[in-house]
Amino acid sequence: FPEYDDLYCKYCFVYGHDWAPTSGLEEGISQITSKSRLSPHRLIWNFPLEITFKSTNPSGWPQIVVSVYGPDTFGNDVVRGYGATHVPFSPGHWLMGRRPEYTDPKVVAQGEGREVTRVRSQGLVTISFNIVTKDMKKLGYDSTPSDPSNTPSQSASAGLRPQE
């Protein structure tokens, strides 16, 4: 978000009917962060998220939705971007990196109703996932990465915002 400073994130998880959170928070808000003189093009939120899901069906695999907010010239908090990505299914460490505003930010994780929305990239949010799975092989799923030394990245593409 090169044009903005003093931003914060709201997050929520979207998941299917067969999924249930067993511990942790399904939604929350980060602290406000500012750019530093040493890194004038980066905003860093050190905001750990912890949630545990259970399911017997991979359909509706959880996604995280991120909304980025910051002050406008009048000091009002306005949305600066939205993004969503699926939570990785393999265990390990993963890296992800008053304008129009959705009334429900979960819409960015759904395809229905977005066909008339035009967006442009405005910034990038990187999310670091540490994934632990249990009993996947017992249920018949192989979630081990094909090359454990080469861990892929997932981008949340949070730099999207509606255009007029």
BELQUI-V931818 format. One record per residue. PSI is psi in degrees with one decimal (none if undefined). Layout:
BEGIN
PSI
PSI
END
This chain:
BEGIN
74.2
-26.7
-9.2
158.5
169.9
54.9
156.6
162.7
142.9
142.6
155.9
157.5
140.4
133.1
163.7
174.4
-27.4
-0.3
147.7
130.6
135.1
-21.2
161.5
179.2
134.5
-21.1
159.2
-173.3
141.6
-178.9
165.3
136.0
152.8
157.0
148.4
166.5
-30.7
-26.5
74.6
-6.5
8.4
139.8
130.3
122.3
114.3
81.6
93.9
139.5
139.3
124.0
146.3
130.0
155.5
148.4
156.5
10.2
127.3
-13.5
134.1
27.7
138.1
144.8
152.1
133.5
128.7
131.7
129.5
131.0
155.2
170.4
145.5
-171.4
-18.3
1.9
5.7
140.0
125.3
155.2
138.3
-13.8
158.6
155.6
160.5
148.7
149.6
144.1
131.1
148.2
-9.4
141.6
152.5
-165.1
129.1
140.4
135.4
16.3
none
83.3
175.4
138.3
136.4
137.4
-27.0
105.4
-12.3
-13.8
-24.8
-15.5
-0.1
148.3
-32.4
132.0
-1.1
1.4
-21.3
6.9
125.7
137.6
162.9
149.5
137.4
-14.3
-177.5
134.1
129.0
128.1
132.0
118.1
136.5
109.8
132.5
130.8
159.9
133.8
23.1
-46.2
-36.8
-30.9
1.3
15.8
134.1
107.6
13.2
138.8
148.3
-33.9
95.6
-24.4
-16.6
90.3
120.5
165.3
153.2
129.4
134.7
-9.7
47.6
2.3
22.8
136.7
152.0
145.3
152.7
none
END
